[in-house]
Amino acid sequence: MNALDTAEFGSDITKLFTDAHEWNSGNHALESEMDFYNNAKGREFGALYNFFTPSNTIKIMVLYQLDGGTLKVLKALNYSGLIILQITTTNGNPGTVSGHADILR
């Protein structure tokens, strides 16, 4: 979404709205870390395009980045009443948390 919004509205306005959304999300710290990181990457990708770029072009580029490991993804490690999630941090060290996620890979 950040890539599409940045291509259409610019990075500053996209950051303003998406940061406000994340600050009020109530997510666990690792989920928020993932969201802020991925949002920044999305704005970076979106800045390569503009309003006239077909949205499918931008979506394919984001999926390519996801598949290539550029974006952070929460991963389910096991299940015993709670989902145990792992996220790779920017320094490459995994962090673990009990909770929920809207992105599992």
ZADO-1210 file (C-alpha; in nm, 4 decimals, padded with zeros to 6 digits):
<atoms>
<atom x="00.0000" y="00.0000" z="00.0000" code="MET" pos="1"/>
<atom x="00.2838" y="00.2419" z="00.0805" code="ASN" pos="2"/>
<atom x="00.4386" y="00.1863" z="-00.2630" code="ALA" pos="3"/>
<atom x="00.1078" y="00.2558" z="-00.4391" code="LEU" pos="4"/>
<atom x="00.0274" y="00.5584" z="-00.2220" code="ASP" pos="5"/>
<atom x="00.3775" y="00.7025" z="-00.2638" code="THR" pos="6"/>
<atom x="00.3575" y="00.6716" z="-00.6417" code="ALA" pos="7"/>
<atom x="00.0259" y="00.8562" z="-00.6351" code="GLU" pos="8"/>
<atom x="00.0567" y="01.1060" z="-00.3471" code="PHE" pos="9"/>
<atom x="00.4292" y="01.1274" z="-00.2680" code="GLY" pos="10"/>
<atom x="00.6401" y="00.9961" z="00.0175" code="SER" pos="11"/>
<atom x="00.5735" y="01.2691" z="00.2756" code="ASP" pos="12"/>
<atom x="00.1945" y="01.2478" z="00.2776" code="ILE" pos="13"/>
<atom x="00.2070" y="00.8659" z="00.2644" code="THR" pos="14"/>
<atom x="00.4428" y="00.8549" z="00.5646" code="LYS" pos="15"/>
<atom x="00.2222" y="01.0939" z="00.7596" code="LEU" pos="16"/>
<atom x="-00.0892" y="00.8778" z="00.7218" code="PHE" pos="17"/>
<atom x="00.0705" y="00.5344" z="00.7516" code="THR" pos="18"/>
<atom x="00.2793" y="00.6276" z="01.0571" code="ASP" pos="19"/>
<atom x="-00.0349" y="00.7610" z="01.2269" code="ALA" pos="20"/>
<atom x="-00.2076" y="00.4306" z="01.1507" code="HIS" pos="21"/>
<atom x="00.0814" y="00.2260" z="01.2934" code="GLU" pos="22"/>
<atom x="00.1155" y="00.4328" z="01.6127" code="TRP" pos="23"/>
<atom x="-00.2473" y="00.3535" z="01.6944" code="ASN" pos="24"/>
<atom x="-00.2463" y="-00.0109" z="01.5844" code="SER" pos="25"/>
<atom x="-00.2064" y="-00.1759" z="01.9248" code="GLY" pos="26"/>
<atom x="00.0319" y="-00.4293" z="01.7674" code="ASN" pos="27"/>
<atom x="00.3154" y="-00.5978" z="01.9534" code="HIS" pos="28"/>
<atom x="00.6519" y="-00.4220" z="01.9244" code="ALA" pos="29"/>
<atom x="00.7909" y="-00.6737" z="01.6722" code="LEU" pos="30"/>
<atom x="00.4826" y="-00.6376" z="01.4537" code="GLU" pos="31"/>
<atom x="00.5176" y="-00.2607" z="01.4662" code="SER" pos="32"/>
<atom x="00.8884" y="-00.2865" z="01.3839" code="GLU" pos="33"/>
<atom x="00.8027" y="-00.5001" z="01.0812" code="MET" pos="34"/>
<atom x="00.5264" y="-00.2613" z="00.9730" code="ASP" pos="35"/>
<atom x="00.7368" y="00.0548" z="01.0016" code="PHE" pos="36"/>
<atom x="01.0267" y="-00.1109" z="00.8175" code="TYR" pos="37"/>
<atom x="00.8053" y="-00.2453" z="00.5378" code="ASN" pos="38"/>
<atom x="00.6221" y="00.0869" z="00.5104" code="ASN" pos="39"/>
<atom x="00.9551" y="00.2676" z="00.4646" code="ALA" pos="40"/>
<atom x="01.0595" y="00.0145" z="00.2005" code="LYS" pos="41"/>
<atom x="00.7240" y="00.0592" z="00.0277" code="GLY" pos="42"/>
<atom x="00.7760" y="00.4345" z="00.0127" code="ARG" pos="43"/>
<atom x="01.1267" y="00.3767" z="-00.1222" code="GLU" pos="44"/>
<atom x="00.9889" y="00.1474" z="-00.3961" code="PHE" pos="45"/>
<atom x="00.6957" y="00.3779" z="-00.4727" code="GLY" pos="46"/>
<atom x="00.9277" y="00.6744" z="-00.5240" code="ALA" pos="47"/>
<atom x="01.0590" y="00.4939" z="-00.8335" code="LEU" pos="48"/>
<atom x="00.7166" y="00.5277" z="-00.9968" code="TYR" pos="49"/>
<atom x="00.4500" y="00.7917" z="-01.0457" code="ASN" pos="50"/>
<atom x="00.0753" y="00.8453" z="-01.0790" code="PHE" pos="51"/>
<atom x="00.0780" y="00.7126" z="-01.4362" code="PHE" pos="52"/>
<atom x="00.2429" y="00.3803" z="-01.3496" code="THR" pos="53"/>
<atom x="-00.0070" y="00.0921" z="-01.3654" code="PRO" pos="54"/>
<atom x="-00.0768" y="-00.0359" z="-01.0129" code="SER" pos="55"/>
<atom x="-00.0062" y="-00.3939" z="-01.1221" code="ASN" pos="56"/>
<atom x="00.3490" y="-00.2936" z="-01.2141" code="THR" pos="57"/>
<atom x="00.4051" y="-00.1633" z="-00.8613" code="ILE" pos="58"/>
<atom x="00.2349" y="-00.4637" z="-00.7003" code="LYS" pos="59"/>
<atom x="00.4538" y="-00.7071" z="-00.8955" code="ILE" pos="60"/>
<atom x="00.7655" y="-00.5160" z="-00.7883" code="MET" pos="61"/>
<atom x="00.6581" y="-00.5344" z="-00.4212" code="VAL" pos="62"/>
<atom x="00.5902" y="-00.9088" z="-00.4507" code="LEU" pos="63"/>
<atom x="00.9314" y="-00.9519" z="-00.6108" code="TYR" pos="64"/>
<atom x="01.0896" y="-00.7686" z="-00.3158" code="GLN" pos="65"/>
<atom x="00.8933" y="-00.9837" z="-00.0708" code="LEU" pos="66"/>
<atom x="01.0004" y="-01.3033" z="-00.2454" code="ASP" pos="67"/>
<atom x="01.3615" y="-01.1811" z="-00.2562" code="GLY" pos="68"/>
<atom x="01.3725" y="-01.1263" z="00.1196" code="GLY" pos="69"/>
<atom x="01.3901" y="-00.7467" z="00.1137" code="THR" pos="70"/>
<atom x="01.0809" y="-00.7106" z="00.3332" code="LEU" pos="71"/>
<atom x="01.0342" y="-00.8325" z="00.6899" code="LYS" pos="72"/>
<atom x="00.7849" y="-01.1130" z="00.7505" code="VAL" pos="73"/>
<atom x="00.6605" y="-01.2682" z="01.0732" code="LEU" pos="74"/>
<atom x="00.6920" y="-01.6465" z="01.0700" code="LYS" pos="75"/>
<atom x="00.4988" y="-01.8973" z="01.2785" code="ALA" pos="76"/>
<atom x="00.7423" y="-02.1258" z="01.4622" code="LEU" pos="77"/>
<atom x="00.4959" y="-02.3478" z="01.6497" code="ASN" pos="78"/>
<atom x="00.1516" y="-02.3536" z="01.8028" code="TYR" pos="79"/>
<atom x="00.0587" y="-02.4423" z="02.1594" code="SER" pos="80"/>
<atom x="-00.2348" y="-02.2182" z="02.2399" code="GLY" pos="81"/>
<atom x="-00.0443" y="-01.9129" z="02.1223" code="LEU" pos="82"/>
<atom x="00.1336" y="-01.8475" z="01.7969" code="ILE" pos="83"/>
<atom x="00.5058" y="-01.8016" z="01.8434" code="ILE" pos="84"/>
<atom x="00.6315" y="-01.5516" z="01.5890" code="LEU" pos="85"/>
<atom x="00.9762" y="-01.4782" z="01.4573" code="GLN" pos="86"/>
<atom x="01.0911" y="-01.1695" z="01.2753" code="ILE" pos="87"/>
<atom x="01.4363" y="-01.1149" z="01.1315" code="THR" pos="88"/>
<atom x="01.5640" y="-00.7866" z="01.2653" code="THR" pos="89"/>
<atom x="01.7706" y="-00.5367" z="01.0693" code="THR" pos="90"/>
<atom x="02.0933" y="-00.6774" z="01.2148" code="ASN" pos="91"/>
<atom x="01.9974" y="-01.0301" z="01.1062" code="GLY" pos="92"/>
<atom x="01.9233" y="-01.1579" z="01.4573" code="ASN" pos="93"/>
<atom x="01.5878" y="-01.3259" z="01.5082" code="PRO" pos="94"/>
<atom x="01.3511" y="-01.2013" z="01.7758" code="GLY" pos="95"/>
<atom x="01.0647" y="-01.4089" z="01.9151" code="THR" pos="96"/>
<atom x="00.7303" y="-01.3088" z="02.0616" code="VAL" pos="97"/>
<atom x="00.4009" y="-01.4696" z="02.1606" code="SER" pos="98"/>
<atom x="00.0977" y="-01.3090" z="02.0062" code="GLY" pos="99"/>
<atom x="-00.0799" y="-01.2700" z="01.6759" code="HIS" pos="100"/>
<atom x="00.0095" y="-01.1447" z="01.3311" code="ALA" pos="101"/>
<atom x="-00.1731" y="-01.0490" z="01.0185" code="ASP" pos="102"/>
<atom x="00.1200" y="-01.1587" z="00.8020" code="ILE" pos="103"/>
<atom x="00.2498" y="-01.5110" z="00.8320" code="LEU" pos="104"/>
<atom x="00.4949" y="-01.6694" z="00.5928" code="ARG" pos="105"/>
</atoms>
